[in-house]
Amino acid sequence: MASSLLLAVVFVFDLIAFALAVAAEQRRSTANLAQNNEGIKYCQYDSDIATGLGVGSLFILVASQMIIMIVTKCLCCGKAMSPSGSRSWAICLFITTWLTFIIAASCLLAGSVRNAYHTKYRDILGERAPSCQTLRKGVFGAGAAFIVLTGIVSELYYVSFSKANHGGVPPYARDSGVSMSNL
């Protein structure tokens, strides 16, 4: 049967990763155009805390995914699952959890890298203002949404895997169809 403790630990990890991603979305860098004493315009960026929050969220999401994959032996290692609907669901959910995980991790990684990038361009001749590029709104938010999906699908995958692995009929317990005795 599925372990309630494992489900609770994975849920807490996913909840923390979600909270960090939402915090990163709220605290992403902003830039203002400033001018120094010589009249040279430059971009002045505020705090860079969203990068750390995004990376932290990514690491916790990876830890959550690895816990599920280690316990289930990544679906491919270990004993064969008995043929059932639970096995079919486990296979579908395994693929889905990896897809949602890759999308969530990509959003968090891209958002962290882009948020950490600060334009170095300065307008020396005073002809045009520098472009103060920042991270678009919603990148960390998309990562947070996919963290929720990954959490739900990975827990459903674990429950389906547990049912298929420990469900009633052991593999090959059926009659082979050819009797070798006269009983």
Wavefront OBJ file of the C-alpha trace (Angstrom):
o trace
v 0.000 0.000 0.000
v 0.969 3.600 -0.469
v 2.860 5.153 2.436
v 1.001 8.049 4.033
v 4.252 9.393 5.459
v 5.856 9.515 2.022
v 2.809 11.249 0.543
v 2.909 13.817 3.369
v 6.643 14.493 2.914
v 6.285 14.939 -0.850
v 3.261 17.200 -0.305
v 5.220 19.401 2.122
v 8.180 19.617 -0.281
v 5.878 20.594 -3.151
v 4.098 23.140 -0.952
v 7.419 24.752 0.005
v 8.563 24.787 -3.637
v 5.252 26.395 -4.640
v 5.528 29.049 -1.917
v 9.093 29.913 -2.957
v 8.055 30.197 -6.619
v 5.165 32.506 -5.733
v 7.497 34.597 -3.560
v 9.980 34.774 -6.451
v 7.198 36.010 -8.741
v 6.304 38.729 -6.243
v 9.931 39.805 -5.699
v 11.341 39.711 -9.229
v 13.829 42.446 -10.114
v 12.722 45.826 -11.372
v 14.901 48.488 -12.946
v 14.845 52.257 -13.005
v 16.698 54.582 -15.311
v 19.157 56.655 -13.277
v 21.723 59.321 -14.081
v 25.103 59.822 -12.408
v 26.930 63.113 -11.692
v 28.467 63.262 -15.182
v 25.046 62.932 -16.831
v 25.535 59.319 -17.935
v 22.340 57.293 -17.838
v 22.391 53.744 -16.485
v 20.031 51.059 -15.237
v 19.650 50.761 -11.488
v 18.287 47.374 -10.409
v 16.708 46.646 -7.065
v 17.154 43.546 -4.910
v 17.992 40.237 -6.591
v 16.254 37.988 -4.052
v 13.917 36.403 -6.619
v 16.842 34.559 -8.180
v 17.641 32.816 -4.893
v 13.970 32.034 -4.277
v 13.628 30.533 -7.764
v 16.739 28.386 -7.362
v 15.582 27.255 -3.914
v 12.210 26.311 -5.338
v 13.927 24.355 -8.116
v 16.102 22.392 -5.675
v 13.147 21.477 -3.473
v 11.110 20.435 -6.527
v 13.992 18.206 -7.669
v 14.217 16.674 -4.187
v 10.489 15.926 -4.211
v 10.692 14.307 -7.645
v 13.733 12.251 -6.648
v 12.001 10.934 -3.515
v 9.108 9.612 -5.605
v 11.419 8.164 -8.271
v 13.702 6.437 -5.752
v 10.792 4.865 -3.897
v 9.145 3.646 -7.106
v 12.511 2.678 -8.607
v 11.726 4.954 -11.533
v 9.089 2.479 -12.778
v 11.640 0.551 -14.840
v 13.657 -1.190 -12.120
v 12.294 -3.712 -9.690
v 9.776 -6.485 -10.040
v 7.191 -6.500 -12.789
v 3.809 -5.035 -11.963
v 0.736 -7.195 -12.302
v -1.414 -6.428 -15.348
v -4.234 -4.149 -14.282
v -5.759 -0.749 -14.735
v -3.475 0.546 -11.991
v -0.431 -0.434 -14.038
v -1.779 1.451 -17.050
v -2.471 4.511 -14.901
v 0.970 4.270 -13.327
v 2.636 4.301 -16.745
v 0.549 7.261 -17.986
v 1.089 9.196 -14.771
v 4.838 8.435 -14.827
v 5.134 10.085 -18.241
v 2.907 12.990 -17.210
v 4.808 13.661 -13.997
v 8.087 13.895 -15.903
v 6.563 16.258 -18.478
v 5.143 18.586 -15.837
v 8.383 18.384 -13.842
v 10.487 19.366 -16.871
v 8.200 22.313 -17.634
v 8.228 23.500 -13.997
v 12.003 23.134 -13.722
v 12.501 24.970 -17.028
v 10.333 27.885 -15.899
v 12.142 28.149 -12.567
v 15.605 27.859 -14.096
v 14.915 30.279 -16.955
v 13.269 32.751 -14.579
v 16.193 32.612 -12.156
v 18.787 33.082 -14.885
v 16.870 35.895 -16.572
v 16.154 37.631 -13.258
v 19.859 37.558 -12.386
v 20.800 39.163 -15.711
v 21.322 42.900 -15.389
v 22.000 45.037 -18.435
v 25.523 46.411 -18.387
v 24.867 48.948 -21.152
v 25.420 52.582 -20.275
v 24.707 55.516 -22.540
v 28.037 57.327 -22.780
v 27.131 59.927 -25.389
v 23.714 60.730 -23.945
v 21.994 60.056 -27.270
v 19.605 57.350 -26.131
v 18.525 55.760 -22.892
v 19.738 52.243 -22.081
v 17.197 49.443 -22.179
v 16.652 48.224 -18.639
v 15.419 44.717 -19.354
v 13.885 42.640 -16.588
v 12.151 39.295 -16.297
v 8.666 39.177 -17.776
v 5.800 38.847 -15.374
v 4.463 35.311 -14.982
v 7.540 33.131 -15.546
v 7.843 32.145 -11.892
v 4.037 32.014 -11.732
v 3.981 29.444 -14.533
v 6.636 27.484 -12.664
v 4.462 27.595 -9.534
v 1.442 26.316 -11.473
v 3.436 23.422 -12.893
v 4.818 22.648 -9.423
v 1.227 22.110 -8.281
v 0.524 19.886 -11.289
v 3.734 17.940 -10.732
v 2.856 17.426 -7.071
v -0.643 16.153 -7.831
v 0.421 13.885 -10.682
v 3.450 12.472 -8.846
v 1.347 11.543 -5.825
v -1.277 9.928 -8.060
v 1.541 8.077 -9.838
v 2.868 6.780 -6.517
v -0.574 5.577 -5.410
v -1.217 3.855 -8.781
v 2.236 2.294 -8.693
v 1.610 0.999 -5.170
v -1.743 -0.509 -6.184
v -0.216 -2.174 -9.233
v 2.750 -3.485 -7.255
v 0.844 -4.759 -4.255
v -2.590 -5.381 -5.705
v -4.185 -8.755 -5.010
v -2.997 -11.169 -7.717
v 0.709 -11.941 -7.876
v 2.103 -12.064 -11.405
v 1.890 -15.487 -13.048
v -0.505 -16.911 -10.405
v -2.971 -18.039 -13.025
v -3.336 -21.523 -14.459
v -0.949 -22.044 -17.360
v -3.591 -23.889 -19.328
v -1.677 -27.189 -19.783
v -2.017 -29.839 -17.102
v 0.792 -32.391 -16.704
v -0.994 -34.756 -14.327
v -4.138 -36.884 -14.400
v -5.594 -35.541 -11.184
l 1 2 3 4 5 6 7 8 9 10 11 12 13 14 15 16 17 18 19 20 21 22 23 24 25 26 27 28 29 30 31 32 33 34 35 36 37 38 39 40 41 42 43 44 45 46 47 48 49 50 51 52 53 54 55 56 57 58 59 60 61 62 63 64 65 66 67 68 69 70 71 72 73 74 75 76 77 78 79 80 81 82 83 84 85 86 87 88 89 90 91 92 93 94 95 96 97 98 99 100 101 102 103 104 105 106 107 108 109 110 111 112 113 114 115 116 117 118 119 120 121 122 123 124 125 126 127 128 129 130 131 132 133 134 135 136 137 138 139 140 141 142 143 144 145 146 147 148 149 150 151 152 153 154 155 156 157 158 159 160 161 162 163 164 165 166 167 168 169 170 171 172 173 174 175 176 177 178 179 180 181 182 183
